[in-house]
Amino acid sequence: MPASSWCKTMPAKKATVFESIDANYASLSKTQRRIADFLRKNYDQAVFMTAGKLAEKLATSESTVVRFATAIGYNGYPHLQQNLRDSIKTILTTRQKIATQLEPESFEGSLRLSFLRDISDVRTTFEHLDMSMIHDIAHGIRQANHVYLLGMRSSKVLVDYLDFYLSFLHENVIPFHHGVADHFDQIINLEPGDVVIVVSFPRYAAITIDLAQIIQAQGNPIYAITDSPEAPINQYADKSIYATYSIDSFIDSHVAPMALINALITAVAYDNLEAADQKFKRLEEIWLKHGVYI
């Protein structure tokens, strides 16, 4: 069967977008290959991007993005995007990610790659850090009556970390409970003057976005901690800060997001350094009195 005829039937056969890219990569133009490479590496972002947004991200035209979609066998960009969603569900199981990570030549090489990936993520996060945005969010946190924390799945780990340290600096920090029903119950307790910090990293939990939409409709400010301007939470966030997030590992590496959270906690402390200093002095006295630490 001719290659062109085979490509047109690929989506009907439920081949993944990545397989379609591989099958057609040699015949793509230089610009189309850049689009293909972006989809391969940043599929968690691309799945939420319009053709226009993707074109803007890659400094090309929307028509080029559309032509790329047809070049790999789809009836336009929306058709490709839908199949990209299905492709991610199909291939990104933990087991398959583990299999991918077994490819390095040695055990030591795998560990070294893991460290280098995290170091690179932290460096990139720092290089693109928006200091003024962190300051604005920290000030908003200090001024809020209550600070609610929302994050699901692996992002819940980051919420727990933020809750532990932010509670030293703000007397009313409230993490959303883990049960889905509890989340909706808690939303009705939000009052004017309360803010919500939403932590959302790939793979983005759908319930987080649903809850953010409701919170925004109530008028409470949302501060997002996420991985990119294209992350779905940004359509509901008032302010956002970003941490680089590697997606080429079978585990969710939170090294860079945690570094960003450390920076935010530091900024909250410095927003009223004298008050923070006094609070930690009192805490040290309590910890010493009750033998909290060895």
Secondary structure, DSSP 8 states (H G I E B T S, - for coil): --HHHHHHHTGGGT--HHHHHHHHGGGS-HHHHHHHHHHHH-HHHHTT--HHHHHHHTTS-HHHHHHHHHHTT-SSHHHHHHHHHHHHHHH--HHHHHHHHT-SSSHHHHHHHHHHHHHHHHHHHHHT--HHHHHHHHHHHHH-S-EEEE--TTHHHHHHHHHHHHTTT-S-EEE--SSHHHHHHHHTT--TT-EEEEEE-SS--HHHHHHHHHHHHHT--EEEEES-TTSGGGGT-SEEEE-----SSSS---HHHHHHHHHHHHHHHHHTHHHHHHHHHHHHHHHHHTT---
